[in-house]
Amino acid sequence: MRDASCARVHLVRVTLGLALAALGEFACSDSAAPGRPEPPTELPGSAVQATELIVGRAAVGDRVFLLTDSSQLVTVAAPRMRVTRAQVVGLEEGESLWGLGALGDGSLWTLTTRTTLAQVSAEGAILRRIRLEQPHLGLYGWNDRLIYQSVDLDPPSPALACGPPGNGERAACGSLRTRRFAVPRAENWLLDLVACGASRGESLPCWFRDEASIDRVARDGGGERWRLAGVDEPDRAAIVAADTVAHPIWDAYIARDGNLWVLLTDTRTPQAREGKELARYAGDGRLVARVTLPQAARLILWATGDVCTLLGRPGGFARVRLP
């Protein structure tokens, strides 16, 4: 996640009938929170246009990079929320951008086709391309490795693999495994799409969009599944039937203190495509606070302590405190 998450996750249709999930689209009235949440504080500035779809998100230090379907690479730098935009140039016929991963050395990587990995500079130049041996559905970054989701023709198997850029040796990462459903293959792939959020902690949040659980992918490649307290499992049949789906988890972020922040959709709303609630979970999985936001959110930019900074609609910023 895929505005990801991102991998929050929009669905877009691509060749071969595959449906991919783009990173989730400002998600405050009271909910079942122990403390009393403060109203969101709107911040000046704007990162993306309302009509732009965010197809990739990555973080390098205090900078968040957003990749849009208009081939714009947007940089948001904390703490002043300084925004710069660069047009990605050098795309060849038939290429489009999908997914974004950042490595520890600051390099940025994206998919330009299902089998082409490209390195992109912060200024939007394509620095090199690597032909991949198999088609891919998603791309993220974590520490010094990229996280790949390739097409799985023979589930069940590990859903994600970590490795260097290119076709070098990869290892399974996380505990998510692809599944076999009694549906056509394209719909099976749709259900098995994985979204990953962002992290400044010791693990990266990833999830299947038809589940109300988060897999915390550790630095060593292990994974720990968390069932989110207070979040209902979605209707899997409705997910297969709809072009855009109210999957429960829109975006997720693990802070340096281990707290898990989650943007949740309103699954009662048909074809919900945005985060409507914000929840904070402690490092032991306990629900600390949860609020309904007055305006839908596209994704989580940062979270520190009990304060979360969101990318809202149509593309501005807001800060929410959950005590």
C-alpha positions in Angstrom: 0.0 0.0 0.0 -0.4 0.3 -2.1 -3.6 6.5 -1.0 -0.4 2.6 1.8 -0.5 2.2 2.3 0.6 2.0 1.6 -0.6 1.0 1.0 -4.9 2.8 2.9 -5.6 0.9 -0.3 -7.5 1.9 -3.5 -8.1 -0.7 -6.1 -7.1 -0.1 -9.7 -7.4 -2.4 -12.6 -4.3 -3.4 -14.6 -3.6 -5.7 -17.5 -4.5 -9.4 -17.3 -7.6 -8.4 -15.3 -5.5 -8.0 -12.1 -6.9 -5.6 -9.5 -4.2 -3.9 -7.4 -4.6 -1.9 -4.3 -3.3 1.6 -4.2 -2.3 3.3 -0.9 -5.2 4.5 1.1 -7.1 7.8 0.7 -8.6 13.0 6.7 -9.7 10.4 8.5 -13.2 13.8 15.7 -16.0 13.0 17.7 -15.7 10.8 20.7 -15.5 7.1 20.5 -14.5 4.4 23.0 -11.3 6.1 24.1 -10.0 6.3 27.6 -8.9 9.9 27.3 -10.8 12.8 25.7 -9.4 13.4 22.2 -8.8 17.0 21.1 -10.2 18.3 17.8 -7.8 18.0 14.9 -5.5 20.9 14.2 -5.3 21.8 10.6 -1.8 22.7 9.3 -1.0 25.0 6.5 0.1 23.6 3.1 -1.0 20.9 0.7 0.8 17.8 -0.7 -1.4 16.4 -3.4 -4.4 17.4 -5.4 -7.8 15.9 -4.6 -7.9 14.1 -8.0 -4.5 12.5 -7.6 -4.3 8.9 -6.6 -1.3 8.0 -4.3 0.2 4.8 -5.7 3.3 4.7 -3.5 4.6 6.0 -0.1 8.0 5.7 1.5 9.9 7.4 4.3 13.5 8.4 4.6 14.3 10.0 8.0 12.0 13.0 8.5 10.9 13.0 4.8 7.9 11.2 3.4 7.8 10.5 -0.4 4.5 10.2 -2.1 4.1 8.8 -5.7 1.0 9.7 -7.6 -0.8 8.4 -10.7 0.2 11.6 -12.5 3.8 10.6 -12.2 4.6 13.2 -9.5 7.1 12.5 -6.8 6.0 14.6 -3.8 8.3 15.1 -0.8 6.9 16.2 2.6 9.6 17.2 5.1 9.0 17.5 8.8 8.7 19.5 11.0 7.6 22.4 8.9 5.7 20.3 6.4 7.7 21.7 3.5 6.4 20.2 0.2 8.3 19.8 -3.0 7.0 18.2 -6.2 9.0 16.7 -9.1 7.7 15.2 -12.3 9.1 11.7 -12.9 10.6 11.8 -16.4 12.0 9.2 -18.7 9.0 6.8 -18.6 8.8 4.6 -21.7 5.7 3.6 -23.7 3.6 1.2 -21.7 5.2 2.2 -18.4 3.4 3.6 -15.3 4.4 4.0 -11.7 3.3 1.6 -9.0 4.6 1.1 -5.4 7.5 2.9 -3.8 10.2 1.6 -1.5 13.1 3.4 0.2 16.3 1.8 1.4 18.6 2.8 4.3 20.9 4.5 1.8 18.1 6.9 0.8 17.6 5.3 -2.7 14.0 5.2 -4.0 12.6 2.3 -6.1 9.3 1.7 -7.9 7.7 -0.6 -10.4 7.2 0.8 -13.9 5.7 -2.5 -15.3 4.9 -5.7 -13.5 8.4 -7.0 -14.4 10.5 -3.8 -14.3 12.0 -2.3 -11.2 13.3 1.3 -11.5 15.4 3.5 -9.3 14.2 7.1 -9.1 16.0 10.1 -7.7 14.3 12.6 -5.4 14.3 15.0 -8.3 12.2 12.6 -10.4 14.9 11.2 -12.7 14.8 7.4 -13.5 18.4 6.4 -12.8 18.3 2.7 -13.9 15.9 -0.1 -14.6 16.2 -3.8 -13.7 14.3 -6.5 -15.4 12.6 -8.8 -12.9 12.2 -12.5 -13.6 8.6 -12.7 -12.5 5.6 -10.3 -12.4 5.0 -8.4 -9.2 1.9 -6.9 -7.5 3.5 -4.6 -4.9 6.7 -3.0 -3.7 7.7 -1.5 -0.4 10.9 -0.8 1.5 12.1 -1.6 5.0 15.6 -0.8 6.3 18.1 -2.0 3.8 15.8 -4.3 1.8 12.9 -4.0 -0.6 9.8 -5.9 0.2 8.3 -7.6 -2.9 4.9 -9.2 -3.5 5.1 -11.2 -6.7 2.3 -13.1 -8.4 1.8 -16.5 -6.7 0.5 -19.2 -9.0 0.5 -21.9 -6.4 -0.7 -20.8 -3.0 -0.2 -21.1 -0.1 3.2 -19.6 0.2 4.8 -16.6 1.9 3.1 -13.5 0.6 6.1 -11.2 0.9 9.8 -11.5 0.2 12.6 -9.3 1.3 15.8 -8.7 -0.7 18.1 -6.3 -2.5 17.0 -4.5 -5.6 16.7 -6.8 -8.6 16.8 -10.6 -8.8 19.2 -11.3 -6.0 18.5 -13.8 -3.2 15.2 -13.1 -1.3 13.9 -14.4 1.9 10.3 -14.7 3.1 9.4 -11.9 5.5 6.4 -11.6 7.8 3.9 -14.3 8.6 1.3 -13.6 5.9 0.8 -16.5 3.5 -1.2 -16.5 0.3 -4.4 -18.4 0.3 -6.4 -20.5 -2.0 -10.1 -19.6 -2.4 -12.9 -21.2 -4.4 -12.9 -18.3 -6.9 -11.3 -17.6 -10.3 -7.6 -17.0 -10.1 -7.8 -13.2 -10.7 -10.2 -12.9 -7.8 -7.9 -15.0 -5.7 -5.0 -12.6 -6.4 -7.3 -9.7 -5.5 -8.0 -11.2 -2.1 -4.3 -11.9 -1.5 -3.1 -8.4 -2.2 -1.0 -7.1 0.7 -0.7 -3.5 1.8 2.1 -2.2 4.1 2.1 1.0 6.1 5.1 2.9 7.4 7.2 2.6 10.5 9.8 4.4 12.7 9.8 1.4 15.1 11.2 -2.1 15.1 8.6 -3.6 12.8 6.6 -2.8 9.7 2.8 -3.1 9.6 1.4 -5.2 6.7 -2.0 -6.7 6.1 -4.5 -8.5 3.9 -7.3 -6.1 3.0 -9.9 -8.7 3.7 -8.8 -9.1 7.3 -8.9 -7.0 10.5 -5.4 -8.1 11.5 -2.0 -6.5 11.2 1.2 -8.5 10.7 4.2 -6.8 12.4 7.1 -7.7 10.1 10.3 -7.7 12.2 13.8 -6.6 11.1 14.9 -10.3 11.0 12.0 -11.2 8.7 9.8 -12.7 11.3 6.2 -11.7 11.8 3.6 -11.4 14.5 -0.1 -11.2 13.8 -2.3 -8.8 15.7 -6.0 -9.1 15.6 -7.2 -5.5 16.0 -9.5 -5.1 19.0 -12.9 -3.5 18.2 -12.6 -4.0 14.4 -15.0 -6.3 12.6 -13.9 -8.7 9.9 -15.2 -7.6 6.5 -17.4 -9.5 4.1 -15.1 -11.3 1.8 -17.8 -11.9 -0.8 -18.4 -8.2 -1.0 -14.8 -7.5 -1.5 -14.7 -9.8 -4.5 -17.9 -8.3 -6.0 -16.9 -4.6 -5.7 -14.5 -2.5 -7.7 -13.7 -0.4 -4.7 -14.2 -1.9 -1.3 -14.7 -1.0 2.3 -11.8 -3.0 3.6 -11.4 -2.2 7.3 -7.7 -1.1 7.5 -6.9 1.9 5.4 -3.4 2.7 6.6 -1.1 1.8 9.5 2.0 3.3 11.2 4.3 2.0 13.9 5.8 4.8 15.9 9.3 4.7 17.5 7.7 3.9 20.9 6.1 0.8 19.4 2.6 2.2 19.3 0.5 1.1 16.3 -1.7 3.8 14.7 -4.4 2.6 12.3 -6.7 4.5 9.9 -10.0 2.6 9.7 -12.7 2.8 7.1 -16.5 2.8 7.8 -17.3 -0.7 6.5 -21.0 0.2 6.7 -20.6 2.6 3.8 -20.6 0.9 0.4 -17.4 1.4 -1.5 -15.7 3.5 1.3 -12.4 4.7 0.0 -10.9 6.6 2.9 -10.0 6.5 6.6 -12.8 7.6 8.8 -11.5 6.6 12.2 -8.2 6.8 13.9 -7.1 4.2 16.5 -4.0 3.9 18.6 -2.8 0.6 20.0 -0.1 0.1 22.6 2.9 -2.1 22.0 1.1 -5.0 23.6 -1.9 -4.8 21.3 -4.2 -3.0 23.8 -6.5 -0.5 22.3 -5.6 2.9 23.8 -7.9 5.3 22.0 -10.2 5.4 19.0 -12.0 8.4 17.4 -14.2 9.1 14.5 -12.7 12.0 12.4 -14.8 14.8 11.0 -13.0 14.7 7.6 -11.7 11.6 5.8 -8.0 10.9 5.8 -5.7 9.7 3.0 -2.8 8.3 5.1 -0.7 8.7 8.2 2.5 10.7 7.7 4.0 10.6 11.2 3.1 9.7 14.8 5.0 10.6 18.0 3.8 10.0 21.5 0.1 10.6 21.5 0.1 12.9 18.4 -0.5 11.8 14.8 0.0 13.8 11.6 -2.4 12.9 8.8 -2.6 13.7 5.1 -6.2 14.8 4.7 -8.6 15.6 2.0 -8.2 17.2 -0.4 -4.5 17.0 0.3 -3.7 19.1 3.3 -2.4 18.2 6.7 -3.9 17.8 10.1 -2.6 16.9 13.5 -4.7 14.7 15.9 -3.9 14.0 19.6 -5.2 10.8 21.1 -4.4 10.8 24.9 
